[in-house]
Amino acid sequence: MEEAIHREILEETRTKVRLIGITGIYQNMTNGVTCIVFRGEHLSGEPTTAENETSEVVFTKLTSENIDEFITRKQFKSRTLDAMAPNYLPYEAFKARPYELVSRFEVKKEFESRELY
């Protein structure tokens, strides 16, 4: 899964990132789509649009005060707010028979309850 994430980010933004951890799992029950959101940090590359993928790509400092200027859909806003105050979920990638751990993201912060709307 990590390779696919890195490939998609590179294809859509022309940048490379280091994945830090999973900040949320979101299920669109209407369309039957589940979205896993990772937090990462920029390693290299200038953000550039990709034909048929992205119409605008920018780096900007998001805060809870300015998020409405950049993100208008509620479902994307909640994901972004969760990633801004991250509570990381554990994730493992492994091979079986024999077991071999390929990579792991650890839980990095206790979960806090907060009201979004």
C-alpha positions in Angstrom: 0.0 0.0 0.0 2.8 2.4 0.8 4.3 2.1 -2.7 0.9 2.9 -4.2 0.5 6.0 -2.0 4.0 7.2 -3.0 3.3 6.6 -6.6 -0.1 8.4 -6.5 1.4 11.4 -4.7 4.2 11.6 -7.3 1.8 11.2 -10.2 -0.7 13.8 -9.0 1.6 16.4 -7.4 5.2 15.7 -8.7 6.4 15.6 -5.1 7.9 13.0 -2.8 6.8 12.6 0.8 7.7 10.6 3.9 4.6 8.9 5.3 4.2 9.4 9.1 1.1 7.5 9.9 -2.6 7.0 9.4 -4.8 9.7 10.8 -8.2 8.3 9.9 -10.4 5.9 8.0 -13.5 7.3 6.4 -16.3 5.4 4.8 -18.7 6.9 2.2 -21.6 4.6 2.6 -23.5 6.2 -0.3 -20.8 5.3 -2.9 -19.3 2.3 -1.1 -15.8 3.9 -0.9 -13.4 3.7 2.1 -10.7 6.3 2.3 -7.5 5.8 4.4 -5.8 9.1 5.2 -2.1 9.3 5.9 -0.1 12.2 7.2 3.2 12.9 5.7 5.9 15.4 5.2 7.4 16.9 2.0 10.8 15.5 1.0 11.4 16.9 -2.5 9.9 18.3 -5.7 7.9 21.4 -6.5 4.1 20.8 -6.6 2.9 20.7 -10.2 -0.4 19.9 -11.7 -0.8 16.6 -13.6 -3.1 16.3 -16.7 -6.3 14.5 -15.9 -5.3 14.2 -12.2 -5.1 17.7 -10.6 -6.2 21.1 -11.6 -4.3 23.0 -8.8 -1.5 22.0 -6.4 -0.1 24.3 -3.8 1.7 24.1 -0.5 0.1 26.4 2.1 -0.1 26.6 5.9 -3.6 25.4 6.9 -5.1 26.3 10.2 -8.5 25.8 11.7 -9.0 29.6 11.1 -8.3 29.5 7.4 -9.3 26.0 6.3 -12.7 27.2 4.9 -10.7 29.3 2.3 -9.2 26.1 0.9 -11.5 23.2 1.6 -15.3 23.5 1.1 -16.5 20.0 1.3 -17.4 18.9 4.9 -16.0 15.4 4.5 -12.6 16.7 3.3 -12.6 19.3 6.0 -13.1 16.8 8.8 -10.3 14.5 7.4 -7.9 17.5 7.2 -8.7 18.7 10.7 -8.1 15.1 12.0 -4.7 15.1 10.2 -3.8 18.5 11.6 -4.2 17.3 15.2 -3.1 13.7 14.5 -3.9 10.6 16.4 -2.1 7.9 14.6 -3.5 4.4 14.1 -1.3 1.4 14.0 -0.6 -0.1 10.6 1.5 -3.1 9.5 2.6 -4.4 6.2 3.9 -7.9 6.4 4.6 -11.1 4.5 3.3 -14.5 5.8 4.8 -18.0 5.8 7.3 -17.2 7.2 6.2 -13.9 8.9 8.2 -10.9 7.8 7.4 -7.4 9.0 7.9 -5.1 6.0 6.9 -1.8 7.7 4.9 -0.5 10.6 3.4 2.8 11.8 3.0 3.0 15.5 0.3 4.7 17.6 1.9 8.1 18.4 -0.7 10.0 20.5 -3.6 9.2 22.7 -7.0 9.8 21.2 -8.9 12.9 22.2 -12.6 13.5 21.7 -13.5 16.7 19.9 -16.6 18.1 18.3 -16.3 19.2 14.7 -19.7 20.6 13.9 
